[in-house]
Amino acid sequence: MKFKNIHTGEEIRIEHPFLLVLLFGSLYFAYKGCFGAAVVSFIIAAMTAGLSWFIFPFFGSSIIRRDYEKRGYYKI
């Protein structure tokens, strides 16, 4: 996925979000700046003893896309 900022023209490329969310979970969300999703995924992972880490990768790309769109980026 590629995103471009409306105001600055900055382009960001996100590759393999499924695999990276599967491997790193909430740390990957925090690295990408999706702090709300990072906190929520960490809390849910703690409540389910880590089983939610197998579910979040299916929604990882949509979570990241929605967060970047809120910050003023659009998908290219």
N, CA, C, O and CB atoms as a CASP TS submission, in Angstrom:
PFRMAT TS
TARGET T0000
AUTHOR 0000-0000-0000
METHOD Language model
MODEL 1
PARENT N/A
ATOM      1  N   MET     1       0.839  -1.171   0.000  1.00  0.00           N
ATOM      2  CA  MET     1       0.000   0.000   0.000  1.00  0.00           C
ATOM      3  C   MET     1       0.885   1.234   0.000  1.00  0.00           C
ATOM      4  O   MET     1       1.929   1.273   0.650  1.00  0.00           O
ATOM      5  CB  MET     1      -0.955  -0.002   1.207  1.00  0.00           C
ATOM      6  N   LYS     2       0.452   2.224  -0.729  1.00  0.00           N
ATOM      7  CA  LYS     2       1.139   3.510  -0.733  1.00  0.00           C
ATOM      8  C   LYS     2       0.147   4.589  -0.334  1.00  0.00           C
ATOM      9  O   LYS     2      -1.011   4.584  -0.753  1.00  0.00           O
ATOM     10  CB  LYS     2       1.764   3.816  -2.128  1.00  0.00           C
ATOM     11  N   PHE     3       0.633   5.517   0.492  1.00  0.00           N
ATOM     12  CA  PHE     3      -0.182   6.634   0.924  1.00  0.00           C
ATOM     13  C   PHE     3       0.545   7.930   0.619  1.00  0.00           C
ATOM     14  O   PHE     3       1.775   7.991   0.640  1.00  0.00           O
ATOM     15  CB  PHE     3      -0.514   6.529   2.423  1.00  0.00           C
ATOM     16  N   LYS     4      -0.231   8.963   0.337  1.00  0.00           N
ATOM     17  CA  LYS     4       0.343  10.278   0.077  1.00  0.00           C
ATOM     18  C   LYS     4      -0.373  11.295   0.953  1.00  0.00           C
ATOM     19  O   LYS     4      -1.600  11.295   1.052  1.00  0.00           O
ATOM     20  CB  LYS     4       0.232  10.661  -1.434  1.00  0.00           C
ATOM     21  N   ASN     5       0.413  12.161   1.589  1.00  0.00           N
ATOM     22  CA  ASN     5      -0.146  13.201   2.439  1.00  0.00           C
ATOM     23  C   ASN     5      -0.691  14.326   1.576  1.00  0.00           C
ATOM     24  O   ASN     5      -0.027  14.777   0.643  1.00  0.00           O
ATOM     25  CB  ASN     5       0.912  13.734   3.426  1.00  0.00           C
ATOM     26  N   ILE     6      -1.885  14.773   1.883  1.00  0.00           N
ATOM     27  CA  ILE     6      -2.539  15.828   1.108  1.00  0.00           C
ATOM     28  C   ILE     6      -1.787  17.147   1.239  1.00  0.00           C
ATOM     29  O   ILE     6      -1.642  17.876   0.258  1.00  0.00           O
ATOM     30  CB  ILE     6      -3.993  16.003   1.561  1.00  0.00           C
ATOM     31  N   HIS     7      -1.313  17.456   2.432  1.00  0.00           N
ATOM     32  CA  HIS     7      -0.726  18.759   2.707  1.00  0.00           C
ATOM     33  C   HIS     7       0.756  18.853   2.342  1.00  0.00           C
ATOM     34  O   HIS     7       1.198  19.870   1.807  1.00  0.00           O
ATOM     35  CB  HIS     7      -0.901  19.085   4.154  1.00  0.00           C
ATOM     36  N   THR     8       1.519  17.804   2.628  1.00  0.00           N
ATOM     37  CA  THR     8       2.965  17.877   2.420  1.00  0.00           C
ATOM     38  C   THR     8       3.448  17.151   1.171  1.00  0.00           C
ATOM     39  O   THR     8       4.557  17.408   0.703  1.00  0.00           O
ATOM     40  CB  THR     8       3.666  17.318   3.608  1.00  0.00           C
ATOM     41  N   GLY     9       2.637  16.252   0.626  1.00  0.00           N
ATOM     42  CA  GLY     9       3.058  15.486  -0.540  1.00  0.00           C
ATOM     43  C   GLY     9       3.942  14.302  -0.197  1.00  0.00           C
ATOM     44  O   GLY     9       4.454  13.634  -1.095  1.00  0.00           O
ATOM     45  N   GLU    10       4.132  14.028   1.096  1.00  0.00           N
ATOM     46  CA  GLU    10       4.971  12.914   1.539  1.00  0.00           C
ATOM     47  C   GLU    10       4.305  11.591   1.171  1.00  0.00           C
ATOM     48  O   GLU    10       3.095  11.427   1.330  1.00  0.00           O
ATOM     49  CB  GLU    10       5.227  12.989   3.069  1.00  0.00           C
ATOM     50  N   GLU    11       5.103  10.658   0.683  1.00  0.00           N
ATOM     51  CA  GLU    11       4.602   9.336   0.328  1.00  0.00           C
ATOM     52  C   GLU    11       5.154   8.301   1.288  1.00  0.00           C
ATOM     53  O   GLU    11       6.336   8.317   1.631  1.00  0.00           O
ATOM     54  CB  GLU    11       4.973   8.978  -1.120  1.00  0.00           C
ATOM     55  N   ILE    12       4.278   7.395   1.719  1.00  0.00           N
ATOM     56  CA  ILE    12       4.656   6.325   2.636  1.00  0.00           C
ATOM     57  C   ILE    12       4.239   5.007   2.012  1.00  0.00           C
ATOM     58  O   ILE    12       3.135   4.873   1.485  1.00  0.00           O
ATOM     59  CB  ILE    12       4.004   6.514   4.044  1.00  0.00           C
ATOM     60  N   ARG    13       5.132   4.046   2.080  1.00  0.00           N
ATOM     61  CA  ARG    13       4.857   2.713   1.533  1.00  0.00           C
ATOM     62  C   ARG    13       4.784   1.726   2.701  1.00  0.00           C
ATOM     63  O   ARG    13       5.672   1.678   3.551  1.00  0.00           O
ATOM     64  CB  ARG    13       5.963   2.279   0.491  1.00  0.00           C
ATOM     65  N   ILE    14       3.718   0.951   2.720  1.00  0.00           N
ATOM     66  CA  ILE    14       3.542  -0.070   3.748  1.00  0.00           C
ATOM     67  C   ILE    14       3.475  -1.414   3.047  1.00  0.00           C
ATOM     68  O   ILE    14       2.595  -1.659   2.221  1.00  0.00           O
ATOM     69  CB  ILE    14       2.256   0.189   4.612  1.00  0.00           C
ATOM     70  N   GLU    15       4.413  -2.276   3.387  1.00  0.00           N
ATOM     71  CA  GLU    15       4.489  -3.585   2.738  1.00  0.00           C
ATOM     72  C   GLU    15       4.293  -4.691   3.757  1.00  0.00           C
ATOM     73  O   GLU    15       4.808  -4.617   4.872  1.00  0.00           O
ATOM     74  CB  GLU    15       5.833  -3.760   2.016  1.00  0.00           C
ATOM     75  N   HIS    16       3.559  -5.702   3.379  1.00  0.00           N
ATOM     76  CA  HIS    16       3.344  -6.916   4.160  1.00  0.00           C
ATOM     77  C   HIS    16       2.756  -6.649   5.545  1.00  0.00           C
ATOM     78  O   HIS    16       3.303  -7.140   6.533  1.00  0.00           O
ATOM     79  CB  HIS    16       4.642  -7.656   4.304  1.00  0.00           C
ATOM     80  N   PRO    17       1.665  -5.891   5.655  1.00  0.00           N
ATOM     81  CA  PRO    17       1.121  -5.628   6.987  1.00  0.00           C
ATOM     82  C   PRO    17       0.618  -6.902   7.675  1.00  0.00           C
ATOM     83  O   PRO    17       0.699  -7.002   8.899  1.00  0.00           O
ATOM     84  CB  PRO    17      -0.010  -4.618   6.891  1.00  0.00           C
ATOM     85  N   PHE    18       0.102  -7.872   6.920  1.00  0.00           N
ATOM     86  CA  PHE    18      -0.393  -9.107   7.537  1.00  0.00           C
ATOM     87  C   PHE    18       0.728  -9.827   8.278  1.00  0.00           C
ATOM     88  O   PHE    18       0.578 -10.192   9.444  1.00  0.00           O
ATOM     89  CB  PHE    18      -1.005 -10.036   6.471  1.00  0.00           C
ATOM     90  N   LEU    19       1.832 -10.024   7.606  1.00  0.00           N
ATOM     91  CA  LEU    19       2.943 -10.763   8.194  1.00  0.00           C
ATOM     92  C   LEU    19       3.560 -10.013   9.375  1.00  0.00           C
ATOM     93  O   LEU    19       3.878 -10.618  10.399  1.00  0.00           O
ATOM     94  CB  LEU    19       4.007 -11.034   7.138  1.00  0.00           C
ATOM     95  N   LEU    20       3.726  -8.706   9.232  1.00  0.00           N
ATOM     96  CA  LEU    20       4.354  -7.933  10.295  1.00  0.00           C
ATOM     97  C   LEU    20       3.474  -7.806  11.540  1.00  0.00           C
ATOM     98  O   LEU    20       3.981  -7.800  12.661  1.00  0.00           O
ATOM     99  CB  LEU    20       4.705  -6.562   9.783  1.00  0.00           C
ATOM    100  N   VAL    21       2.155  -7.705  11.342  1.00  0.00           N
ATOM    101  CA  VAL    21       1.257  -7.694  12.503  1.00  0.00           C
ATOM    102  C   VAL    21       1.243  -9.071  13.157  1.00  0.00           C
ATOM    103  O   VAL    21       1.163  -9.170  14.382  1.00  0.00           O
ATOM    104  CB  VAL    21      -0.182  -7.276  12.087  1.00  0.00           C
ATOM    105  N   LEU    22       1.319 -10.122  12.367  1.00  0.00           N
ATOM    106  CA  LEU    22       1.361 -11.472  12.931  1.00  0.00           C
ATOM    107  C   LEU    22       2.621 -11.674  13.771  1.00  0.00           C
ATOM    108  O   LEU    22       2.564 -12.282  14.840  1.00  0.00           O
ATOM    109  CB  LEU    22       1.298 -12.523  11.810  1.00  0.00           C
ATOM    110  N   LEU    23       3.759 -11.168  13.292  1.00  0.00           N
ATOM    111  CA  LEU    23       5.015 -11.366  14.009  1.00  0.00           C
ATOM    112  C   LEU    23       5.189 -10.437  15.209  1.00  0.00           C
ATOM    113  O   LEU    23       5.673 -10.862  16.258  1.00  0.00           O
ATOM    114  CB  LEU    23       6.162 -11.175  13.068  1.00  0.00           C
ATOM    115  N   PHE    24       4.795  -9.173  15.058  1.00  0.00           N
ATOM    116  CA  PHE    24       5.100  -8.184  16.092  1.00  0.00           C
ATOM    117  C   PHE    24       3.889  -7.641  16.832  1.00  0.00           C
ATOM    118  O   PHE    24       4.051  -6.990  17.863  1.00  0.00           O
ATOM    119  CB  PHE    24       5.828  -7.054  15.486  1.00  0.00           C
ATOM    120  N   GLY    25       2.690  -7.885  16.344  1.00  0.00           N
ATOM    121  CA  GLY    25       1.465  -7.492  17.021  1.00  0.00           C
ATOM    122  C   GLY    25       1.360  -6.009  17.289  1.00  0.00           C
ATOM    123  O   GLY    25       1.501  -5.198  16.374  1.00  0.00           O
ATOM    124  N   SER    26       1.117  -5.652  18.523  1.00  0.00           N
ATOM    125  CA  SER    26       0.884  -4.254  18.883  1.00  0.00           C
ATOM    126  C   SER    26       2.131  -3.390  18.706  1.00  0.00           C
ATOM    127  O   SER    26       2.018  -2.175  18.543  1.00  0.00           O
ATOM    128  CB  SER    26       0.402  -4.165  20.316  1.00  0.00           C
ATOM    129  N   LEU    27       3.296  -3.987  18.735  1.00  0.00           N
ATOM    130  CA  LEU    27       4.534  -3.219  18.515  1.00  0.00           C
ATOM    131  C   LEU    27       4.588  -2.653  17.099  1.00  0.00           C
ATOM    132  O   LEU    27       5.106  -1.555  16.891  1.00  0.00           O
ATOM    133  CB  LEU    27       5.768  -4.103  18.771  1.00  0.00           C
ATOM    134  N   TYR    28       4.061  -3.388  16.132  1.00  0.00           N
ATOM    135  CA  TYR    28       4.041  -2.896  14.754  1.00  0.00           C
ATOM    136  C   TYR    28       3.092  -1.714  14.611  1.00  0.00           C
ATOM    137  O   TYR    28       3.401  -0.743  13.919  1.00  0.00           O
ATOM    138  CB  TYR    28       3.634  -4.016  13.790  1.00  0.00           C
ATOM    139  N   PHE    29       1.935  -1.797  15.268  1.00  0.00           N
ATOM    140  CA  PHE    29       1.006  -0.659  15.235  1.00  0.00           C
ATOM    141  C   PHE    29       1.650   0.573  15.851  1.00  0.00           C
ATOM    142  O   PHE    29       1.507   1.675  15.322  1.00  0.00           O
ATOM    143  CB  PHE    29      -0.302  -1.000  15.978  1.00  0.00           C
ATOM    144  N   ALA    30       2.351   0.402  16.953  1.00  0.00           N
ATOM    145  CA  ALA    30       3.021   1.534  17.599  1.00  0.00           C
ATOM    146  C   ALA    30       4.121   2.091  16.702  1.00  0.00           C
ATOM    147  O   ALA    30       4.296   3.308  16.630  1.00  0.00           O
ATOM    148  CB  ALA    30       3.609   1.111  18.959  1.00  0.00           C
ATOM    149  N   TYR    31       4.855   1.232  16.024  1.00  0.00           N
ATOM    150  CA  TYR    31       5.914   1.668  15.121  1.00  0.00           C
ATOM    151  C   TYR    31       5.359   2.512  13.976  1.00  0.00           C
ATOM    152  O   TYR    31       5.995   3.475  13.548  1.00  0.00           O
ATOM    153  CB  TYR    31       6.662   0.462  14.566  1.00  0.00           C
ATOM    154  N   LYS    32       4.175   2.150  13.482  1.00  0.00           N
ATOM    155  CA  LYS    32       3.552   2.887  12.381  1.00  0.00           C
ATOM    156  C   LYS    32       2.809   4.126  12.869  1.00  0.00           C
ATOM    157  O   LYS    32       2.290   4.886  12.052  1.00  0.00           O
ATOM    158  CB  LYS    32       2.597   1.982  11.623  1.00  0.00           C
ATOM    159  N   GLY    33       2.746   4.343  14.162  1.00  0.00           N
ATOM    160  CA  GLY    33       2.102   5.536  14.698  1.00  0.00           C
ATOM    161  C   GLY    33       0.631   5.362  14.998  1.00  0.00           C
ATOM    162  O   GLY    33      -0.060   6.340  15.284  1.00  0.00           O
ATOM    163  N   CYS    34       0.147   4.159  14.941  1.00  0.00           N
ATOM    164  CA  CYS    34      -1.260   3.867  15.252  1.00  0.00           C
ATOM    165  C   CYS    34      -1.347   3.512  16.739  1.00  0.00           C
ATOM    166  O   CYS    34      -1.560   2.354  17.099  1.00  0.00           O
ATOM    167  CB  CYS    34      -1.823   2.689  14.349  1.00  0.00           C
ATOM    168  N   PHE    35      -1.183   4.510  17.583  1.00  0.00           N
ATOM    169  CA  PHE    35      -1.057   4.263  19.014  1.00  0.00           C
ATOM    170  C   PHE    35      -2.353   3.767  19.640  1.00  0.00           C
ATOM    171  O   PHE    35      -2.315   2.961  20.569  1.00  0.00           O
ATOM    172  CB  PHE    35      -0.608   5.516  19.713  1.00  0.00           C
ATOM    173  N   GLY    36      -3.481   4.225  19.158  1.00  0.00           N
ATOM    174  CA  GLY    36      -4.758   3.731  19.673  1.00  0.00           C
ATOM    175  C   GLY    36      -4.925   2.246  19.405  1.00  0.00           C
ATOM    176  O   GLY    36      -5.335   1.490  20.286  1.00  0.00           O
ATOM    177  N   ALA    37      -4.608   1.833  18.193  1.00  0.00           N
ATOM    178  CA  ALA    37      -4.701   0.420  17.834  1.00  0.00           C
ATOM    179  C   ALA    37      -3.668  -0.400  18.595  1.00  0.00           C
ATOM    180  O   ALA    37      -3.924  -1.554  18.938  1.00  0.00           O
ATOM    181  CB  ALA    37      -4.515   0.235  16.322  1.00  0.00           C
ATOM    182  N   ALA    38      -2.512   0.179  18.861  1.00  0.00           N
ATOM    183  CA  ALA    38      -1.478  -0.532  19.610  1.00  0.00           C
ATOM    184  C   ALA    38      -1.934  -0.811  21.033  1.00  0.00           C
ATOM    185  O   ALA    38      -1.748  -1.917  21.542  1.00  0.00           O
ATOM    186  CB  ALA    38      -0.176   0.271  19.623  1.00  0.00           C
ATOM    187  N   VAL    39      -2.525   0.180  21.671  1.00  0.00           N
ATOM    188  CA  VAL    39      -2.987   0.009  23.052  1.00  0.00           C
ATOM    189  C   VAL    39      -4.124  -1.005  23.105  1.00  0.00           C
ATOM    190  O   VAL    39      -4.132  -1.891  23.959  1.00  0.00           O
ATOM    191  CB  VAL    39      -3.444   1.361  23.648  1.00  0.00           C
ATOM    192  N   VAL    40      -5.082  -0.873  22.194  1.00  0.00           N
ATOM    193  CA  VAL    40      -6.224  -1.789  22.183  1.00  0.00           C
ATOM    194  C   VAL    40      -5.767  -3.217  21.909  1.00  0.00           C
ATOM    195  O   VAL    40      -6.212  -4.144  22.586  1.00  0.00           O
ATOM    196  CB  VAL    40      -7.256  -1.352  21.130  1.00  0.00           C
ATOM    197  N   SER    41      -4.899  -3.408  20.941  1.00  0.00           N
ATOM    198  CA  SER    41      -4.441  -4.761  20.617  1.00  0.00           C
ATOM    199  C   SER    41      -3.612  -5.358  21.751  1.00  0.00           C
ATOM    200  O   SER    41      -3.658  -6.568  21.977  1.00  0.00           O
ATOM    201  CB  SER    41      -3.623  -4.748  19.325  1.00  0.00           C
ATOM    202  N   PHE    42      -2.852  -4.525  22.468  1.00  0.00           N
ATOM    203  CA  PHE    42      -2.089  -5.029  23.607  1.00  0.00           C
ATOM    204  C   PHE    42      -3.014  -5.474  24.729  1.00  0.00           C
ATOM    205  O   PHE    42      -2.803  -6.526  25.332  1.00  0.00           O
ATOM    206  CB  PHE    42      -1.121  -3.964  24.116  1.00  0.00           C
ATOM    207  N   ILE    43      -4.042  -4.672  25.012  1.00  0.00           N
ATOM    208  CA  ILE    43      -4.976  -5.025  26.085  1.00  0.00           C
ATOM    209  C   ILE    43      -5.744  -6.295  25.738  1.00  0.00           C
ATOM    210  O   ILE    43      -5.918  -7.170  26.586  1.00  0.00           O
ATOM    211  CB  ILE    43      -5.957  -3.869  26.349  1.00  0.00           C
ATOM    212  N   ILE    44      -6.203  -6.396  24.494  1.00  0.00           N
ATOM    213  CA  ILE    44      -6.946  -7.590  24.084  1.00  0.00           C
ATOM    214  C   ILE    44      -6.029  -8.810  24.085  1.00  0.00           C
ATOM    215  O   ILE    44      -6.459  -9.905  24.447  1.00  0.00           O
ATOM    216  CB  ILE    44      -7.571  -7.389  22.684  1.00  0.00           C
ATOM    217  N   ALA    45      -4.779  -8.633  23.686  1.00  0.00           N
ATOM    218  CA  ALA    45      -3.828  -9.752  23.713  1.00  0.00           C
ATOM    219  C   ALA    45      -3.580 -10.210  25.148  1.00  0.00           C
ATOM    220  O   ALA    45      -3.450 -11.408  25.400  1.00  0.00           O
ATOM    221  CB  ALA    45      -2.494  -9.349  23.046  1.00  0.00           C
ATOM    222  N   ALA    46      -3.515  -9.284  26.073  1.00  0.00           N
ATOM    223  CA  ALA    46      -3.318  -9.650  27.477  1.00  0.00           C
ATOM    224  C   ALA    46      -4.545 -10.381  28.026  1.00  0.00           C
ATOM    225  O   ALA    46      -4.411 -11.313  28.819  1.00  0.00           O
ATOM    226  CB  ALA    46      -3.024  -8.395  28.324  1.00  0.00           C
ATOM    227  N   MET    47      -5.719  -9.964  27.609  1.00  0.00           N
ATOM    228  CA  MET    47      -6.953 -10.599  28.093  1.00  0.00           C
ATOM    229  C   MET    47      -7.162 -11.995  27.504  1.00  0.00           C
ATOM    230  O   MET    47      -7.767 -12.855  28.144  1.00  0.00           O
ATOM    231  CB  MET    47      -8.152  -9.723  27.760  1.00  0.00           C
ATOM    232  N   THR    48      -6.665 -12.219  26.293  1.00  0.00           N
ATOM    233  CA  THR    48      -6.881 -13.510  25.632  1.00  0.00           C
ATOM    234  C   THR    48      -5.628 -14.379  25.643  1.00  0.00           C
ATOM    235  O   THR    48      -5.560 -15.376  24.923  1.00  0.00           O
ATOM    236  CB  THR    48      -7.338 -13.292  24.197  1.00  0.00           C
ATOM    237  N   ALA    49      -4.653 -14.018  26.439  1.00  0.00           N
ATOM    238  CA  ALA    49      -3.395 -14.765  26.554  1.00  0.00           C
ATOM    239  C   ALA    49      -2.688 -14.884  25.204  1.00  0.00           C
ATOM    240  O   ALA    49      -2.058 -15.902  24.917  1.00  0.00           O
ATOM    241  CB  ALA    49      -3.658 -16.162  27.129  1.00  0.00           C
ATOM    242  N   GLY    50      -2.793 -13.852  24.386  1.00  0.00           N
ATOM    243  CA  GLY    50      -2.073 -13.805  23.117  1.00  0.00           C
ATOM    244  C   GLY    50      -2.797 -14.404  21.931  1.00  0.00           C
ATOM    245  O   GLY    50      -2.284 -14.338  20.814  1.00  0.00           O
ATOM    246  N   LEU    51      -3.957 -14.982  22.126  1.00  0.00           N
ATOM    247  CA  LEU    51      -4.676 -15.598  21.010  1.00  0.00           C
ATOM    248  C   LEU    51      -5.174 -14.582  19.995  1.00  0.00           C
ATOM    249  O   LEU    51      -5.350 -14.915  18.823  1.00  0.00           O
ATOM    250  CB  LEU    51      -5.841 -16.395  21.529  1.00  0.00           C
ATOM    251  N   SER    52      -5.402 -13.353  20.426  1.00  0.00           N
ATOM    252  CA  SER    52      -5.877 -12.336  19.490  1.00  0.00           C
ATOM    253  C   SER    52      -4.817 -11.957  18.466  1.00  0.00           C
ATOM    254  O   SER    52      -5.143 -11.365  17.437  1.00  0.00           O
ATOM    255  CB  SER    52      -6.321 -11.101  20.246  1.00  0.00           C
ATOM    256  N   TRP    53      -3.547 -12.288  18.727  1.00  0.00           N
ATOM    257  CA  TRP    53      -2.490 -11.980  17.766  1.00  0.00           C
ATOM    258  C   TRP    53      -2.665 -12.780  16.479  1.00  0.00           C
ATOM    259  O   TRP    53      -2.069 -12.444  15.455  1.00  0.00           O
ATOM    260  CB  TRP    53      -1.116 -12.265  18.377  1.00  0.00           C
ATOM    261  N   PHE    54      -3.479 -13.837  16.521  1.00  0.00           N
ATOM    262  CA  PHE    54      -3.761 -14.602  15.314  1.00  0.00           C
ATOM    263  C   PHE    54      -4.960 -14.039  14.559  1.00  0.00           C
ATOM    264  O   PHE    54      -5.217 -14.443  13.424  1.00  0.00           O
ATOM    265  CB  PHE    54      -4.005 -16.061  15.663  1.00  0.00           C
ATOM    266  N   ILE    55      -5.700 -13.112  15.170  1.00  0.00           N
ATOM    267  CA  ILE    55      -6.866 -12.515  14.539  1.00  0.00           C
ATOM    268  C   ILE    55      -6.559 -11.122  14.003  1.00  0.00           C
ATOM    269  O   ILE    55      -7.039 -10.758  12.929  1.00  0.00           O
ATOM    270  CB  ILE    55      -8.020 -12.453  15.525  1.00  0.00           C
ATOM    271  N   PHE    56      -5.771 -10.339  14.730  1.00  0.00           N
ATOM    272  CA  PHE    56      -5.469  -8.971  14.326  1.00  0.00           C
ATOM    273  C   PHE    56      -4.802  -8.855  12.956  1.00  0.00           C
ATOM    274  O   PHE    56      -5.061  -7.865  12.272  1.00  0.00           O
ATOM    275  CB  PHE    56      -4.593  -8.341  15.348  1.00  0.00           C
ATOM    276  N   PRO    57      -3.970  -9.781  12.508  1.00  0.00           N
ATOM    277  CA  PRO    57      -3.365  -9.626  11.172  1.00  0.00           C
ATOM    278  C   PRO    57      -4.378  -9.516  10.042  1.00  0.00           C
ATOM    279  O   PRO    57      -4.101  -8.876   9.027  1.00  0.00           O
ATOM    280  CB  PRO    57      -2.457 -10.784  10.893  1.00  0.00           C
ATOM    281  N   PHE    58      -5.549 -10.131  10.202  1.00  0.00           N
ATOM    282  CA  PHE    58      -6.565 -10.053   9.155  1.00  0.00           C
ATOM    283  C   PHE    58      -7.143  -8.647   9.041  1.00  0.00           C
ATOM    284  O   PHE    58      -7.638  -8.264   7.981  1.00  0.00           O
ATOM    285  CB  PHE    58      -7.682 -11.055   9.428  1.00  0.00           C
ATOM    286  N   PHE    59      -7.083  -7.878  10.122  1.00  0.00           N
ATOM    287  CA  PHE    59      -7.608  -6.519  10.128  1.00  0.00           C
ATOM    288  C   PHE    59      -6.507  -5.463  10.135  1.00  0.00           C
ATOM    289  O   PHE    59      -6.800  -4.267  10.137  1.00  0.00           O
ATOM    290  CB  PHE    59      -8.503  -6.324  11.322  1.00  0.00           C
ATOM    291  N   GLY    60      -5.258  -5.884  10.138  1.00  0.00           N
ATOM    292  CA  GLY    60      -4.130  -4.960  10.253  1.00  0.00           C
ATOM    293  C   GLY    60      -4.061  -3.931   9.150  1.00  0.00           C
ATOM    294  O   GLY    60      -3.838  -2.753   9.428  1.00  0.00           O
ATOM    295  N   SER    61      -4.242  -4.332   7.922  1.00  0.00           N
ATOM    296  CA  SER    61      -4.138  -3.369   6.824  1.00  0.00           C
ATOM    297  C   SER    61      -5.270  -2.352   6.872  1.00  0.00           C
ATOM    298  O   SER    61      -5.048  -1.176   6.583  1.00  0.00           O
ATOM    299  CB  SER    61      -4.144  -4.094   5.478  1.00  0.00           C
ATOM    300  N   SER    62      -6.478  -2.778   7.229  1.00  0.00           N
ATOM    301  CA  SER    62      -7.581  -1.819   7.314  1.00  0.00           C
ATOM    302  C   SER    62      -7.421  -0.872   8.502  1.00  0.00           C
ATOM    303  O   SER    62      -7.803   0.295   8.415  1.00  0.00           O
ATOM    304  CB  SER    62      -8.911  -2.557   7.417  1.00  0.00           C
ATOM    305  N   ILE    63      -6.862  -1.361   9.607  1.00  0.00           N
ATOM    306  CA  ILE    63      -6.609  -0.506  10.767  1.00  0.00           C
ATOM    307  C   ILE    63      -5.583   0.565  10.414  1.00  0.00           C
ATOM    308  O   ILE    63      -5.769   1.739  10.735  1.00  0.00           O
ATOM    309  CB  ILE    63      -6.120  -1.345  11.970  1.00  0.00           C
ATOM    310  N   ILE    64      -4.514   0.165   9.762  1.00  0.00           N
ATOM    311  CA  ILE    64      -3.465   1.114   9.378  1.00  0.00           C
ATOM    312  C   ILE    64      -3.988   2.100   8.340  1.00  0.00           C
ATOM    313  O   ILE    64      -3.716   3.298   8.429  1.00  0.00           O
ATOM    314  CB  ILE    64      -2.232   0.368   8.831  1.00  0.00           C
ATOM    315  N   ARG    65      -4.736   1.604   7.354  1.00  0.00           N
ATOM    316  CA  ARG    65      -5.292   2.480   6.322  1.00  0.00           C
ATOM    317  C   ARG    65      -6.210   3.527   6.923  1.00  0.00           C
ATOM    318  O   ARG    65      -6.119   4.702   6.569  1.00  0.00           O
ATOM    319  CB  ARG    65      -6.049   1.666   5.282  1.00  0.00           C
ATOM    320  N   ARG    66      -7.092   3.123   7.827  1.00  0.00           N
ATOM    321  CA  ARG    66      -8.018   4.055   8.455  1.00  0.00           C
ATOM    322  C   ARG    66      -7.282   5.100   9.291  1.00  0.00           C
ATOM    323  O   ARG    66      -7.664   6.270   9.294  1.00  0.00           O
ATOM    324  CB  ARG    66      -9.013   3.300   9.324  1.00  0.00           C
ATOM    325  N   ASP    67      -6.229   4.687  10.000  1.00  0.00           N
ATOM    326  CA  ASP    67      -5.472   5.630  10.816  1.00  0.00           C
ATOM    327  C   ASP    67      -4.722   6.645   9.955  1.00  0.00           C
ATOM    328  O   ASP    67      -4.681   7.830  10.284  1.00  0.00           O
ATOM    329  CB  ASP    67      -4.492   4.881  11.709  1.00  0.00           C
ATOM    330  N   TYR    68      -4.135   6.184   8.860  1.00  0.00           N
ATOM    331  CA  TYR    68      -3.433   7.113   7.969  1.00  0.00           C
ATOM    332  C   TYR    68      -4.397   8.078   7.292  1.00  0.00           C
ATOM    333  O   TYR    68      -4.053   9.240   7.079  1.00  0.00           O
ATOM    334  CB  TYR    68      -2.647   6.341   6.912  1.00  0.00           C
ATOM    335  N   GLU    69      -5.593   7.620   6.951  1.00  0.00           N
ATOM    336  CA  GLU    69      -6.583   8.517   6.348  1.00  0.00           C
ATOM    337  C   GLU    69      -7.032   9.587   7.330  1.00  0.00           C
ATOM    338  O   GLU    69      -7.308  10.717   6.928  1.00  0.00           O
ATOM    339  CB  GLU    69      -7.793   7.723   5.858  1.00  0.00           C
ATOM    340  N   LYS    70      -7.108   9.247   8.612  1.00  0.00           N
ATOM    341  CA  LYS    70      -7.450  10.241   9.635  1.00  0.00           C
ATOM    342  C   LYS    70      -6.357  11.299   9.762  1.00  0.00           C
ATOM    343  O   LYS    70      -6.635  12.447  10.108  1.00  0.00           O
ATOM    344  CB  LYS    70      -7.678   9.558  10.990  1.00  0.00           C
ATOM    345  N   ARG    71      -5.114  10.908   9.480  1.00  0.00           N
ATOM    346  CA  ARG    71      -3.992  11.845   9.591  1.00  0.00           C
ATOM    347  C   ARG    71      -3.769  12.672   8.328  1.00  0.00           C
ATOM    348  O   ARG    71      -2.814  13.448   8.271  1.00  0.00           O
ATOM    349  CB  ARG    71      -2.733  11.091   9.918  1.00  0.00           C
ATOM    350  N   GLY    72      -4.620  12.528   7.321  1.00  0.00           N
ATOM    351  CA  GLY    72      -4.517  13.365   6.131  1.00  0.00           C
ATOM    352  C   GLY    72      -3.846  12.704   4.944  1.00  0.00           C
ATOM    353  O   GLY    72      -3.466  13.391   3.996  1.00  0.00           O
ATOM    354  N   TYR    73      -3.691  11.393   4.968  1.00  0.00           N
ATOM    355  CA  TYR    73      -3.124  10.666   3.842  1.00  0.00           C
ATOM    356  C   TYR    73      -4.252  10.065   3.016  1.00  0.00           C
ATOM    357  O   TYR    73      -5.348   9.836   3.528  1.00  0.00           O
ATOM    358  CB  TYR    73      -2.149   9.565   4.325  1.00  0.00           C
ATOM    359  N   TYR    74      -3.989   9.811   1.754  1.00  0.00           N
ATOM    360  CA  TYR    74      -4.937   9.072   0.941  1.00  0.00           C
ATOM    361  C   TYR    74      -4.183   7.967   0.217  1.00  0.00           C
ATOM    362  O   TYR    74      -2.993   8.088  -0.071  1.00  0.00           O
ATOM    363  CB  TYR    74      -5.671  10.007  -0.064  1.00  0.00           C
ATOM    364  N   LYS    75      -4.892   6.902  -0.067  1.00  0.00           N
ATOM    365  CA  LYS    75      -4.274   5.729  -0.682  1.00  0.00           C
ATOM    366  C   LYS    75      -4.061   5.977  -2.158  1.00  0.00           C
ATOM    367  O   LYS    75      -4.952   6.456  -2.861  1.00  0.00           O
ATOM    368  CB  LYS    75      -5.136   4.473  -0.467  1.00  0.00           C
ATOM    369  N   ILE    76      -2.862   5.643  -2.621  1.00  0.00           N
ATOM    370  CA  ILE    76      -2.512   5.787  -4.037  1.00  0.00           C
ATOM    371  C   ILE    76      -2.766   4.458  -4.734  1.00  0.00           C
ATOM    372  O   ILE    76      -2.542   4.340  -5.939  1.00  0.00           O
ATOM    373  CB  ILE    76      -1.020   6.234  -4.214  1.00  0.00           C
TER
END
